[in-house]
C-alpha cells in the first residue's frame, strides 16, 4: 500500500534510499526506506516529527546526538540544524509541517 504512493525525488542515489509521499494541504507524511548506510548532512527547515519503524537512526539536533531504534519518536523544531546517520534496513515515517518540503518524482 505504501509503495503505491508517489515516490519522492531524493538527492540521493535510488539504490541507497527510497521514500514515498502522502501529500496534504498543510503538511506531508513521508515513509523512508534505507537500503544502504547513509549520512544526511546538517540542514534545517520547518518543523518535523517522526518515528522509527525498524533499524537505527543516529540523529543530531542542535549538536545533541541520540540513537533511536524501532518505537522511538523525535521532534525537530522549525529551524533547528540537524543531521542523521542511517543504517541499511532502517524504516521511518516523518511528518513535515511544510507542505512543499519534498517533491514527487
N, C-alpha and C positions, 0 to 999 in steps of 0.2 A: 504494500500500500504506500509506504513512504517513498520508495524508488519510482513510483508513478508520478510524483510531484516534479515540477520543473527543476532541473539540475542548476546549481549555482555556478556562475562564471568566476572561478577562483584564480588568484595569481600564483598558483602552484601547479606542478605537473599533475595531470589527471591520474597517473598511476600511483600517486602518493596520497591523494586525498579526494574524497567526493563529498558533496553537500547537496541537500535538497531543500527547496524553498516553499514555505507556506506564507503567502503574501496577504497582508491585511492593510486596511486604510491607515491604521495608527501604529503599525509595527510589523515585524517579521519574526517568524519562527523558522530556524534552520536546523536540520538534522545533519550532523557531521559524522563521517566515517573515515578514520585514519588508516590508510593502507601501508604506509611506511613511516618510520620515525620522522618527526618534523619539528622544526623550531620556528615559531611565529615571532617575528621581530617586534620590538617595542612600538606601540602605536596608541592612539586614543580616538574616541568617537563618542556618540551618545551612550546612554545607559544600556546595560546588558545584564541579563540574568540567565544562568544556565545550570544544567545538571548533568553529571557524568553517568552514562548508562552502562559502560563497560570500559575496562582499561584504566589508564593513568594519565592525568593531566597535571603537570607541574606549572602552576600559574603564579606569575609575579604581578602584583598590583601595587603601584606606587612604591616599589622597592621591597615589598614584603612577599616572600615566596611561600606557597602552600602546595602540598602534594594531595591531590584529590583522586579518589577512586569511586567505583560504582556506588551510587546512592548519595554522593556528596553534591551539594549545590553551592553556587557562588553568585555574588553580585558585584558588578563592576560599575562604579558610579560614572555618570557622564563626565567626560574629560579626563578621567584617570588614565595615566600611562600604564599599559600592561603588556605582557609578553607571555608566551607559553612554550613548553616542551611537551610534545605529544608522542605517545608510543604507538607503534603499529597495533592494530586491533582495537584501539580506543574508539568509542562512540559517545557523542554527547549532543545535547539538544540546547540551543540557545534562543532566547527571546531578545530581540533588539528593539529599543524604543523608536529608532529611526525606521521609517517605512521604506527608505531608499538605501539602506546600508549595503545590501547585496543585490546584484542583478542576476536574472536568469540567463542561461546560455541562449 
